[in-house]
Amino acid sequence: MLEQLEAEARERGLLLRLQVGRPLGLWSLRLVVARQAASGSLLLLGEMKGWAYPAATGLQLDTMRVMPKAPTGVGDLVWAATMAWAQEATPCSQARLLAIRDDEQQHRRLVRYFRQRGFSKTRDVEAALWDLPLRMVWGGAGALMSGDVATVLERSLRSWRQSAA
């Protein structure tokens, strides 16, 4: 599936690249979507960073960005490629992320966006002592959300392919 997504991206003039490391038995991931600029340099359009450990619930997503001037579908491609990689290269069937609560309005938008992707809220990460490890990992408070990798992949693929029409 990942090779197919790379080919589809190439057909739209996009480059899809993964950088994967294996420190301490974990997988570290940085996935980028870029376009070659007229100058020959690469223009970053979107990216996902995360890591995975060898367990079904091991995919942890940290950073997802889509640049404001990115073409339609770049976010869908980032999500689809990340989930395809997780299915092909790891035992992960579940993904987790934190919808950061920096600003309440932005937090609500994030939660809604992640729900549309197939994630659901598992609990709030606040200021309690037992929340400290999660706050250190994700860098703040917010809603801890979990999603089925196959569901997120399916929804993202559908949107990615519809954006080409």
N, C-alpha and C positions, 0 to 999 in steps of 0.2 A: 504494500500500500504506500509506503514512504517513497519508493522509487517512482511510483505512478504520480504521486503528488509533486515530486520534483519535476517530472516531465510536464505536468499540467502548468506548473509555475513558469517553466521555461517557455512554454507556448504563449504565455501572457507577458513575456519579457521580464520575468522576475527570477531572481536567484534565491533558492532555498538551501540553507546550509546549517548543518549541525556540528557542534563541537561537544564531544562527549569525553569525559575523563572517568577513571575508575579509582579514585583515592579511597583507601581503607575499606574496600569491598562495597563502596557506594557507587552510584552513577551520578556524575554531575553533567548537567545539560545546559547548553546555550544554543538556542535555535534562532536564526535570523532570516528575515526576508529582506532582500535588497534589490536595487535596480542600478544598472550601470549608468552613471551620469555622462554627459557629453564630454567632460574632461577625462573620462576613463576611470575615474575613481568610483567607488561604490557608495550609493546613497541608502542608508538604513531606513527601512519602511516599517518594520515591526520586529519584535523579539519576545522570546520567552526564556526565562531562566528557572531552573529548578534542580532537584536532585531526587534520587530514588534509592531506597534500600530494598534488599531482597525479601519482600513480603507483599502480599496481595494489596495491602493498604499503603504501600511504600512510596508512591509518587507524590512529591511535595512541590507545589508550584509557588514560586517566589515573586517573580517580576514578569508582567505581561504589559508590553507597550505597543501601541500603534501610533505612528507619527501622524500629525494632523493632516498632512497633504498626501497621505498614502492612498493608493487607488482602492476602490470598493473591493472587499473580499480579502484584503490582507490579513485582518484579524482572524477571519474564518480559516485561512490557510495556516496561520500560526497555531491555532488550536488543533486543527485536524492533523497537522504534521507532528505536533507534540504527542497527541494521543496515539497516532500510528506508531511512533517510535516506542512509546511505552508498551504497546501491545507486542511489537516485534522484538524488542531488545531486553525487556524486563518481565518479571512475573507479576507486575502491578496490574490490578483490575480496578482499583479505586485511586482517586486523586484527591488531595486536600489543598486548600489555599485559605488565606485569611483576607477577608474584605476589610481592609483597614478603616478605622474610624478616626480620621483626622478632622473631617468636617462632616456634619450630620447629613447634609443634602448629598454630598458626594458619596458618602457611605451607602445611602439608600439607592443611589444609581448603581453602585458596584454590586450590591446584593441582587438587585433586579437583573442586571447584566449576567451575573454568574448563574442565577436561577434559569434564565433563558438558555444558557449553555448546558444545563442539566445538573447543576450543583444544588444542594440543599443545606440549610444551616444545621450544624450539629450542636453548637453551643457558642456562647459569647466568651471572648477572652478579654478579661478586664484587669483589675489591679490586685486580685487575690494572689496569695503566695504560690498556689499551685498553677497559676497562669504564667508565672515568671519564665519558665523554660520556653513556652510558646511565644511569649512577647520577645524574648531574646532571639529566637529563630526568625520570626517574621518582622521584628522591629516596631511593634506597636500593639494596640488593642484593636478589637474588631470582632467580626463574626467568622468563626471557623466553619468552613463549608467543605462538604465532601461530595464527590460525584463519581458515577460509574464511567470508567474510561471508554467503554464501548458506546455508551449513550452520548457522551460529549463528542466522540469521534463522529458518530452518525449525524448529529445535529450540525456539526461544523462542516462536514463534507457536503451535506445538502445545501447549506448556505453558500459555501465556496463555489460549488458548481452552478448554483442559481445566479451568482453574481457575474458569471461569464455570459449569461444569456442576454 
